[in-house]
Amino acid sequence: MISGKTDVVPGGARAEAKQAMTNIGEILTYASSSFKHVINRNIMVTNMNDFQDVNETFKNFFTADTYPARSFFQVVKLPKNALVMIDAVAVVAGQ
């Protein structure tokens, strides 16, 4: 489980989602896994109007045959005043 990945970066929710997913990718690589082994994501946003922008970023990390389950919900506030936070669950080889 990779919990609570967020990074406040310029460019709004789409940029924050992209950075969070990039960070998750680095953790997956370190754990000898990859995005194709992600089985679930929890995506939290502070504004549900950002759904489309955040959702679009996932096309850069997953293919149609490896798209994992997800929950997408709005929260009142995130740490560091972030707009997006993402948790991911992945299978790790040999575990």
Secondary structure, DSSP 8 states (H G I E B T S, - for coil): -EEEE----TTHHHHHHHHHHHHHHHHHHHTT--GGGEEEEEEEES-GGGHHHHHHHGGGT--GGG--EEEEEE-S--GGG-SEEEEEEE--TT-
